[in-house]
Amino acid sequence: MADREEEFNESAEDQVPDPVAEPDKVPDEPVFDHDKMSWREEAYMTLGIVYYGGHIAHWVWLQVQEQMFPLVQPYV
């Protein structure tokens, strides 16, 4: 029985953290980095912008017309 008590236990629960070790550092770089994106991610984003860009631009144009019409109507 005495031998079992002297055996080294490698479980994470029993280990004491090293006070000298540096804590995990948070990277200063942004999570969204264009330099580290794969070509698939870049293609996916480009296709999304191309597809939805026209729809968004059209919606914005309609909103501008809707807001500007009452202002321009007296002069027409």
Protein Blocks (a to p, Z undefined) as FASTA:
>chain_A
ZZmmmpccfbfklpccdfkbccddddfbdfbdfklpcfklmmmmmmmmmmmmmmmmmmmm
mmmmmmmmmmmmmmZZ
